C-alpha cells in the first residue's frame, strides 16, 4: 500500500461545524492528499485510499495523528 497518514486536525466550516481533516502521503505518486472524513462518501478519492482510511478510522477518531497547532 502506498498510502500513509501524516496527520489529522479538527477544522471548522463557516457555520461552525467541526470535522476532521486528514493529510495522507501517497508514496507511489508522490503526492500529499488533503480531505475531510465526509469526503469518504464521495467518488473523488481512490477506492484504495478509502479502504485504508476506513481500516484506521477508529484510531483517527481517537486522535492518534491529531495535530492541535
C-alpha positions as CSV (number, residue, x, y, z in Angstrom):
1,X,0.0,0.0,0.0
2,X,1.3,3.4,-0.9
3,X,-0.7,5.5,1.5
4,X,0.5,6.6,4.9
5,X,-1.3,9.0,7.2
6,X,0.7,12.1,8.2
7,X,-1.6,14.0,10.5
8,X,-5.2,14.9,11.2
9,X,-6.7,18.0,12.7
10,X,-10.1,19.4,13.5
11,X,-11.3,22.2,11.3
12,X,-14.5,24.3,11.3
13,X,-16.6,25.5,8.4
14,X,-18.2,28.9,8.1
15,X,-21.2,27.7,10.1
16,X,-19.0,26.4,12.9
17,X,-19.5,22.7,12.2
18,X,-16.3,20.9,13.0
19,X,-14.9,17.9,11.1
20,X,-11.6,16.0,10.9
21,X,-9.2,16.9,8.0
22,X,-6.8,14.1,7.1
23,X,-3.4,14.5,5.4
24,X,-2.1,11.4,3.7
25,X,1.1,10.9,1.6
26,X,0.8,8.7,-1.5
27,X,4.4,7.4,-1.9
28,X,3.6,5.9,-5.3
29,X,2.5,9.2,-6.9
30,X,4.3,11.0,-4.9
31,X,1.8,13.5,-3.6
32,X,0.1,14.7,-0.4
33,X,-3.7,14.4,-0.3
34,X,-5.9,16.5,2.0
35,X,-9.5,15.6,2.6
36,X,-12.2,15.6,5.3
37,X,-13.8,12.4,6.6
38,X,-17.1,13.3,5.0
39,X,-15.4,13.1,1.6
40,X,-15.1,9.3,2.0
41,X,-18.6,9.0,0.8
42,X,-17.8,10.8,-2.5
43,X,-16.3,9.3,-5.6
44,X,-13.4,11.8,-5.8
45,X,-10.9,9.7,-3.7
46,X,-9.3,6.5,-4.9
47,X,-11.0,3.4,-3.6
48,X,-7.8,2.0,-2.1
49,X,-7.4,5.2,-0.1
50,X,-10.9,5.0,1.2
51,X,-10.3,1.4,2.3
52,X,-7.1,2.4,4.1
53,X,-8.8,5.2,6.0
54,X,-11.9,3.1,6.9
55,X,-9.5,0.5,8.3
56,X,-7.9,3.0,10.7
57,X,-11.0,5.2,11.3
58,X,-11.3,4.4,15.0
59,X,-7.7,5.4,15.6
60,X,-8.3,8.7,13.6
61,X,-11.4,9.5,15.7
62,X,-9.4,8.8,18.9
63,X,-6.9,11.4,17.9
64,X,-3.8,9.2,17.2
65,X,-2.5,11.5,14.5
66,X,-4.2,14.7,15.7
67,X,-2.2,18.0,15.4
68,X,-3.7,20.7,17.5
69,X,-1.4,23.6,16.4
